[in-house]
Amino acid sequence: PWSVFDFSVVAIALVPAADGFAVLRALRVLRALRLISAVPRMRRVVEALLSALPGISSIFALLLLIFYVAAVMSTKLFGSTAPDWFGSIPGSFFTLFQIMTLEGWSVIVRELMVTLPWAWAFFVPFILIVTFTVLNLFIAVVVSAMQSGHDAQLARENQAAHDERSEMLAELRELRRDVREMRGSSK
């Protein structure tokens, strides 16, 4: 796969210089990604991330569902008061994403609380659910995948050591049998 990747990068570099291909030539920096295959620990991290993709996609679907429900609710609750932030569902999605990242959320909520003093009752649970719970699930899934990869590696190493010990024990038994036969034949 890396050979195909290198071939693609070199082929793009050989295309005559035109404005459209100048951007593609900048993709040559992607060759640095080959370090992933050269450094075993980096490879394990990438393998863990790839094995965590099903769990991450489930969490992403859950997050999208929570965002949709919150966007509809916030558009209905706050759309007339703050149309710049909550005037439409896409606008509410963006504002809720901004609140999820905790970027300027206090400004938004404080301005809403001037006219709607109960606005905190919507945003505090939203922040607790989305920021602290759901996003920590992403971390948990990745850590779990990395731990599973580590455990699998440890099991392979233990199995290899067990096989080697079994071989050595079989050889030792064979040597003992040969020694007994030699002692028996010398008498």
Number of C-alpha atoms within 10 A of each C-alpha: 6 11 8 9 13 15 12 13 19 13 11 18 17 10 12 9 11 8 8 8 13 14 10 13 17 12 12 15 9 11 12 8 10 12 11 14 13 10 10 11 11 13 14 17 17 15 14 21 17 13 18 19 15 12 16 19 12 12 17 16 12 14 16 13 12 15 20 17 14 19 23 17 16 24 23 16 15 17 19 12 16 16 13 12 21 25 17 17 20 15 17 26 22 16 21 24 17 14 21 21 13 12 12 12 17 13 11 16 19 14 14 17 13 10 11 14 12 12 18 15 9 14 20 11 11 18 18 12 15 21 16 12 11 18 15 11 16 19 12 15 20 20 16 15 21 20 13 14 17 14 12 12 13 12 12 12 12 12 12 12 12 12 12 12 12 12 12 12 12 12 12 12 12 12 12 12 12 12 12 12 11 11 10 9 8 7 5
